[in-house]
Amino acid sequence: MQCGLKNAYESIKAFSETDFTEDLKKIDVPTLVLHGEDDQIVPVKNSAMKSARLIKGAKGRLLPRCTARHNCDASGSESTPSLLAFIKGEKYRVANS
């Protein structure tokens, strides 16, 4: 991540102190929550998994070999296949399993 120290601090402060619980409960459209298993910044348990539980009918998917980067496919993860399966209304199956 390339940014100034103050910008990095303010960003982390904002997303760690903001409670989106009530906003998430209001979402009423099909939702896919993706989160990298190797994310060292935002704990999966306290973010993605909680979000998926709070959004009615949401589907959650942990992406192996994916960190906090937004473009997880560069690391060989399964974000694109997960997204395509979700859009098509299909159940996603992990390759080679």
HELIX and SHEET records of a PDB file:
HELIX    1   1 LEU A    5  GLU A   17  1                                  13    
HELIX    2   2 THR A   21  LYS A   25  1                                   5    
HELIX    3   3 ALA A   48  LEU A   54  1                                   7    
HELIX    4   4 CYS A   72  SER A   75  5                                   4    
HELIX    5   5 SER A   79  LYS A   88  1                                  10    
SHEET    1   A 2 LEU A  32  GLY A  36  0                                        
SHEET    2   A 2 LYS A  59  LEU A  63  1                                        
END                                                                             
